[in-house]
Amino acid sequence: MIEERVAVLDRVPQRHPDVSKEDAAAAWNNAIACAPAIDEDPRRYVAIGLDDRGRLIELVVIRKELGVWLIVHAQCPPQHDIKSRLGFGRRK
């Protein structure tokens, strides 16, 4: 079994002060939806997860190698387009 490791860029809480590095890592560990990002890098994913306070956090994560993830973006609340893409749209 491969041990998962998560790192968070310093710029994450600098750009979004309401999301700490610990919040971002917790949200990734508690991801409830994830999909490959639509760009040129096949290692990049978008996700939504819950931090330890139960807030939905939007994430952009890069797989550096097997079992090693780098969070490059995290914000709360998630953007509407990311929520829709990951299946959080309104249900009738």
C-alpha positions, 0 to 999 in steps of 0.5 A: 500500500502506498502512503499518500503525502500532501503538500500545500503551496505557501501561496494558498493561504496568502491568496485566500486567508480564510483557508489555511494549509491545514484546511486545504490538506484536510479538504483533499483528504476528505474529498467528496468529488474529483475530476481531471482538470481541463488543461494541458497537464494530465496530472492536474485535478479539480476537487471539492472536499470538506475541511475539519470545520465542515466547509466545502473547499475547492481545490486544484491539485497536481499529482507529482508522483505516485502517492504525492500530491501538491495543492496549488489552489484552495478557496471557500466557497467553491466556484459555481462552475467547479461545483457544476462540473463536479455534480453539485448542481441543483436537482429538481 
